[in-house]
Each structure stands twice: as C-alpha cells, then as structure tokens.
Amino acid sequence: MRATGEEEDERPLASAVRTARLPSMDYRKIITVEAGKRSGKPCIRGLRVTVYDVLDYLAAGMTHEQILKEFPYLAEEDIRACLAYAADRERRISVAVG
C-alpha cells in the first residue's frame, strides 16, 4: 500500500514483457518445412506434427502437459517454438486497408 492508502500499481507480466521486449526464441532450429511432408506445412523437427496442430490443441484448451503426454516424442521447447513461429508470422503480416 502507498502512503495515500491507494493500492500499488501491480503491472501484469504481459505489460512488463511488452516494455522489456524479451528476445524471441530461435524456432528455426525446430520448425522445418519439407515440400513432401504434410503438404509443405511447417512441422516440428521434421516430424508429421505441424505448428498448426499444436496451436489448434492449445486453442482447444489442452495444456502443454496434456500435449506432451499425448505426443511423448515432443518436448516443451517444441511447443514454445510453435508459439514463437506463430508470433513471428503474425508480426510479419501486412494488413491491406481500404
């Protein structure tokens, strides 16, 4: 509490991260694209699991732990690489206005 009786401003982690701009994970060592595999979609370490698959599981409510249990050949770093790939791709999208 401040001397004035107001609660201290507790900045959420997301706000602090935006301010600090943490370095992004280098997903390029994990996310691979092969023309003959999954129609050229970005996959994890050359496996048949796509970035989209992992993002879709997360969006459906699966936790990292549930994904890792369902796909024991994946690692926590693979999930983070999918998120980093998606964030980087989103950053690069240009929006046509008009």
C-alpha positions in Angstrom: 0.0 0.0 0.0 1.1 3.5 -0.7 1.1 6.2 1.9 -2.1 7.7 0.4 -3.9 4.5 1.0 -4.1 3.5 -2.7 -3.0 0.1 -3.8 0.3 -0.1 -5.5 0.2 -0.5 -9.3 0.9 -4.1 -10.0 1.8 -4.3 -13.6 0.8 -7.6 -15.2 3.6 -9.7 -16.6 2.4 -9.1 -20.2 2.8 -5.4 -19.8 6.3 -5.8 -18.4 7.2 -8.1 -21.2 6.0 -5.6 -23.8 8.0 -2.9 -22.2 11.2 -5.1 -21.8 10.8 -6.8 -25.2 12.3 -10.1 -24.4 14.3 -11.8 -27.2 12.3 -14.3 -29.1 13.1 -18.0 -29.3 15.0 -19.1 -32.4 12.4 -21.5 -33.7 14.3 -22.1 -37.0 16.2 -25.0 -35.5 13.0 -26.7 -34.5 10.3 -25.7 -37.1 11.0 -27.3 -40.5 9.3 -27.1 -43.9 9.6 -30.0 -46.4 7.7 -30.0 -49.7 6.7 -33.6 -49.5 5.7 -33.7 -45.8 2.2 -32.5 -44.7 1.9 -30.5 -48.0 4.8 -28.3 -47.1 3.3 -27.0 -43.9 5.7 -26.1 -41.1 6.4 -29.1 -38.9 8.2 -29.8 -35.7 11.7 -31.3 -36.2 10.8 -33.0 -39.4 8.0 -35.0 -37.7 4.5 -35.1 -39.1 3.2 -32.8 -36.4 2.5 -29.4 -37.7 2.7 -26.0 -36.0 -1.0 -25.7 -36.7 -1.7 -29.0 -34.9 0.0 -27.8 -31.8 -1.7 -24.3 -31.9 -5.0 -25.9 -32.5 -4.6 -28.2 -29.5 -3.7 -25.2 -27.3 -6.6 -23.2 -28.7 -8.9 -26.1 -27.8 -7.8 -25.9 -24.2 -5.1 -28.6 -24.0 -2.3 -27.7 -21.6 1.3 -28.1 -22.5 1.4 -31.1 -20.2 -1.5 -32.8 -21.9 0.1 -32.3 -25.4 3.4 -33.7 -24.1 1.6 -36.7 -22.7 -0.4 -37.3 -25.9 2.8 -36.9 -28.0 5.7 -38.2 -25.9 8.2 -37.5 -28.7 7.5 -33.8 -28.4 9.3 -31.5 -25.8 8.3 -28.3 -24.1 10.7 -26.5 -26.3 8.8 -27.7 -29.4 5.6 -26.1 -28.1 7.4 -22.8 -27.4 8.9 -23.0 -30.9 5.4 -23.2 -32.3 4.3 -20.2 -30.4 7.3 -18.2 -31.4 6.8 -19.2 -35.0 3.2 -18.1 -34.9 4.1 -14.8 -33.2 6.8 -14.1 -35.7 4.4 -14.9 -38.6 1.8 -12.6 -37.1 4.3 -9.8 -36.7 5.2 -10.1 -40.4 1.6 -10.0 -41.8 0.8 -6.7 -43.6 -2.7 -5.5 -43.5 -4.2 -4.0 -46.6 -6.6 -1.2 -45.6 -9.0 0.3 -48.0 
